[in-house]
Amino acid sequence: MFAWTDLATYVAVVALLFLIPGPAVLLTLARAISGGPRAGIATGFGIAAGDAAHTLMAVIGLSAVLMTSALAFDIVKYLGAAYLIYLGIRAVLERSGGGFDLPNVKPLSGVVVFRQAFLTEILNPKTALFFLSFLPQFVDPARGAVSLQLLVLGAIFVVMSMAYTSMLAWAAGSFAGFLKRNAAIARWQNKVVGGIYIGLGLQLALQERR
């Protein structure tokens, strides 16, 4: 279904995106610090569940597009690439603050924080756009069912997300302190993420020209 090089590239890109602290990481850290590792893990799992829901919605939508025509699917991929490049340029040009500020959260039960994280993630339109733009860049209709490819990619993303946020939850205090002590990470955060997005968009454009 996937070439090993393409799958390895996907895993590497996802890992890089996780390593750059974003809202999900900061929320997980804040929950773990206020409510302990279990609350942090529940938060991470809630975020991952929201991502799984976005994956299913992307599969349904993109599969319907492919049923219309292969050209329509290519158009969606190009639009997604253009959106990623736009996000990348905006991130590179955006000024970063001098450090990371963890959100203020109250200690809550694991069930409550899971539900809150899930609702926060699934109701975020930017996340929906990200999945619709990101996943198709690694799909090739010539390699088999597009819906199955999207499901596999989404599942890899969700599993990696749960593993990473669980690790963060257990090491919350140390990692949060590391972020606060290293303001340079915050200054370069947007540029690194922006570079990843721009690279993904350009990769598609260059690949189609071969």
C-alpha positions, 0 to 999 in steps of 0.5 A: 500500500505504501512505499517504505520511504513514504511511510518513513517520511510521514512518521518523521514529519509527524514526529517533528510536529509533535516535538515542537510544543503546540497548544495540545502539548501545553494543555497536556502539560498543564493538566498533568502539573495540576492534576497529576500524570493520570489527568495529563494522559486523559487529556492526551487521549482526549485530544487523540480521540478528537484527531481520530474523529477528524480522520474519519471525517476526512476519510468520508469527505476525501473518498467522496471526492475521489468517487467524483473523479481522480482529477477532483482528488488531485485538485483537493491535494493541490489546494491542501498543499497551498493551504500548508504553504500558506500556514508555513509562510504565516508561521515563519513571519509570525513573531514568537514570544520569549517563552511558553506560558502554560494555560491555567487549569483546575484539577479535574477528574480523568473523565472530565478532562478527557471529555473537555480535551475531546470536545476542544479538539473536535470542535476546532475548525483549524484541526479539521482543515489540517487533516484535510490538507495534511493526510492527502499529501501522503496518499497515492490512489495508484497504490490502492483504496484511498480510504484505507490509506487515509485510515492507516495514516490517521491511525499512525498519527493518533497512536503516535499522539497518545504515546507522546502525550503519555510520555509528556504527562509522566515527565510533565514537571521536568519538561515544563521546566525545560521549556521555561528555561529555554526561551530559544525554543519558543523563538524558533518554534514557528519557523520550524513548524512553518518550514515543515508545512512549506516543505510538504506543500513544495514536495507535492508540487515537485513530485507532480512535475516529474 
